[in-house]
Amino acid sequence: MKNVLFLLLLAVLVTPGVTYATGSLASDIKRLIQAVEISGCTFMRNGKAHASKESGKHISRKYAHFEDDIDSIESFVALTATKSLISGKPYVVQCENTVTSSSEWMLNKAEELGLES
């Protein structure tokens, strides 16, 4: 029985074309989403302002949708926090008087937190 479980696990891990977020990556993504939620910044999506807590929840929903396609912080940001899937419009973040693209803000925050690439 142990051999069968080992072979099954091995087959899953070496299946080509499939990516799996490691525990460490999943943990880093969770930390980055929490950083969004507590940032106090305003996140602009499709011309509408959203509070940081609400934006974290939005990014979490997109993460759940794209989780199998994410293999790095960069792919996480590209798929969940860069632009609207519906309109294609880029997301923007305003923190105090500074406005930046959401992707730039997220990647800078990941670097600040020392998260994996």
C-alpha positions as CSV (number, residue, x, y, z in Angstrom):
1,M,0.0,0.0,0.0
2,K,2.9,2.4,0.8
3,N,4.4,1.7,-2.6
4,V,1.2,2.5,-4.3
5,L,0.8,5.8,-2.5
6,F,4.4,6.7,-3.2
7,L,4.0,6.0,-6.9
8,L,0.7,8.0,-7.0
9,L,2.4,11.0,-5.3
10,L,5.4,10.7,-7.6
11,A,3.2,10.6,-10.7
12,V,1.3,13.7,-9.6
13,L,4.5,15.6,-8.8
14,V,6.2,14.9,-12.2
15,T,3.1,15.3,-14.4
16,P,4.4,17.7,-17.2
17,G,2.6,21.0,-17.8
18,V,1.1,21.2,-14.3
19,T,2.3,23.7,-11.8
20,Y,1.8,23.5,-8.0
21,A,2.2,26.3,-5.6
22,T,4.6,25.2,-2.9
23,G,3.6,25.7,0.7
24,S,6.2,28.5,0.8
25,L,4.7,30.2,-2.2
26,A,1.2,29.9,-0.9
27,S,2.3,31.3,2.4
28,D,4.1,34.2,0.6
29,I,1.0,34.9,-1.4
30,K,-1.1,35.0,1.7
31,R,1.3,37.5,3.3
32,L,1.1,39.7,0.2
33,I,-2.7,39.6,0.2
34,Q,-2.7,40.5,4.0
35,A,-0.3,43.4,3.2
36,V,-2.9,44.7,0.6
37,E,-5.7,44.4,3.2
38,I,-3.8,46.4,5.9
39,S,-2.2,48.9,3.6
40,G,-4.8,51.6,3.9
41,C,-4.3,52.4,0.3
42,T,-7.1,52.9,-2.3
43,F,-7.2,50.4,-5.1
44,M,-8.8,51.6,-8.3
45,R,-10.5,49.0,-10.5
46,N,-12.4,50.1,-13.6
47,G,-12.5,53.7,-12.5
48,K,-14.0,52.9,-9.0
49,A,-12.2,53.2,-5.7
50,H,-12.0,50.2,-3.4
51,A,-10.8,50.0,0.2
52,S,-7.7,47.9,0.9
53,K,-9.6,45.2,2.8
54,E,-12.1,44.8,-0.1
55,S,-9.2,44.7,-2.6
56,G,-7.5,41.9,-0.7
57,K,-10.7,39.9,-0.9
58,H,-11.0,40.6,-4.6
59,I,-7.4,39.5,-5.2
60,S,-8.0,36.3,-3.1
61,R,-11.0,35.4,-5.3
62,K,-8.9,35.8,-8.4
63,Y,-6.1,33.8,-6.8
64,A,-8.5,30.9,-6.1
65,H,-9.5,31.1,-9.8
66,F,-5.9,31.1,-11.2
67,E,-4.2,29.1,-8.4
68,D,-3.2,26.2,-10.7
69,D,-1.5,28.7,-13.1
70,I,0.6,30.4,-10.5
71,D,4.2,29.3,-9.9
72,S,5.8,32.6,-8.6
73,I,5.0,35.9,-7.0
74,E,5.3,37.5,-10.4
75,S,2.7,35.2,-12.0
76,F,0.5,35.7,-9.0
77,V,0.7,39.5,-9.5
78,A,0.3,39.3,-13.3
79,L,-2.9,37.1,-13.0
80,T,-4.6,38.6,-10.0
81,A,-3.5,42.2,-9.4
82,T,-2.6,43.8,-12.8
83,K,-5.8,44.4,-14.7
84,S,-9.5,43.7,-15.0
85,L,-10.3,40.4,-16.7
86,I,-13.5,42.0,-18.0
87,S,-12.5,45.4,-19.3
88,G,-8.7,44.9,-19.6
89,K,-8.1,48.2,-17.8
90,P,-5.1,48.2,-15.5
91,Y,-5.5,48.5,-11.7
92,V,-4.0,51.5,-10.0
93,V,-3.1,52.0,-6.3
94,Q,-3.2,55.3,-4.4
95,C,-1.3,55.5,-1.1
96,E,-1.5,59.0,0.3
97,N,-0.4,61.2,-2.6
98,T,1.4,58.6,-4.6
99,V,-0.4,56.8,-7.5
100,T,1.2,53.7,-9.1
101,S,0.2,50.7,-11.1
102,S,-1.1,47.8,-8.9
103,S,1.5,45.4,-10.4
104,E,4.4,47.8,-9.5
105,W,2.9,48.3,-6.0
106,M,2.5,44.6,-5.4
107,L,6.0,43.6,-6.6
108,N,7.5,46.4,-4.5
109,K,5.6,45.2,-1.5
110,A,6.7,41.6,-2.1
111,E,10.3,42.7,-2.3
112,E,9.9,44.8,0.9
113,L,8.5,41.7,2.6
114,G,11.3,39.5,1.3
115,L,9.0,37.2,-0.5
116,E,10.1,34.5,-3.0
117,S,10.2,35.3,-6.7
